């Protein structure tokens, strides 16, 4: 094969891999946003603990929380069916209903 053809094949393979990674990242971000919006609407505003797991077609989100006085620390771990993860720890003030800090790793 010519060097040009091999270069084109490698470029196509890398582009396909890039789009696959990008789609997985978008899926994780969508799961995180939906989970956080649901936690805010269904749990934090009424003062209850969030559901421990949320199931999505492309993966799941697990939620843990702990209370220290009026501060709630919530950890959300979203994972795709292919094993990619996106983690966020949210520090939420129940008194003023505001996010104090948001730390994430993905």
N, C-alpha and C positions, 0 to 999 in steps of 0.2 A: 504494500500500500504506500501511497505517497505520503510525505510528511504533512502536506496540507490537509489531506483527508483525515489523518490521525488527529491533527489539531482540531478540525471541525467536530469530530466525534467526541473528543475530550471537552470541548467547549459546550456541546449539547449536554453531555453528562453533568457537568458542573452547573449549568443553568437549571437543569431539571432538579438537581439536589438543592439548589438555592431556593427554588419555588416551593419545594416540599417543606424545607425548614421554615420558610416564611409562612406558609399555610398553617403549620403546627403552632407557630408563635401567635398567629391571629386567633386560632382556636383557643389557646390558653388565655389570651387576653379577654376574649368574649366570655369564657367560663368564669374568670375572676370578676369581671364587671357584673355579670348576672348574679353571681353568688353574693357579692358585696351589696348590690342593690336590694336583693331579697332579704339579706340579714338586716339591713337598715330598716326596710319597710315592715318586716314581720316580727322582728325580735327587739331591736334596740329601742325603737320608739315606744314599745309597750313594756319594756323592762324584763323581757324573758331571755332565756339562753337560745342561741341559734341551733337549727337542726345540725346534726353531726356530719351528714353527707348529702351531697346533691349529685344526681346522676344526669349525665349528658350523653347524647349520641356518640360523641367523640372522646369521652373520658369521664372523669368525676372530680368533684371537689370535696375535700374533707375539711371540717371546721372544728377547732377546739377553742375554748375560751376559759378565762379565769378572771375572777373579780378581786380587786383590791380597793376597798372602800367604794368610791364612786367611779373608779377607773376600771375599764374592762379591756383586757388584752385578748385580742382575737387573732388566731393563726389560721390562715386559709392556705391549703395546699391543693393546687389544681394539677391533674396529671392526665395526659392523653393516653389512649389505648396503646400507643407505641412507646410509652415510657418517659416522655418529656415532662418536666415539672416546672411549675411556677409557684413560688411561695411568697406570701406576704404576711407580715405581722402588723396589725393595726392597734394602736392605743386610742381608746375611745373614752371620752368623759361623759358619763351618764347624766351628770348634773346639768351640763349645758348642751348636751346632745351634739357634740362636735368631735371630729377626729383631731387628736393632738399630734400623732405621728403615724407615718406609714413607712415601713421598711420592707423592701422586697428583694428577692433573688430569683433569677430564672436562668 
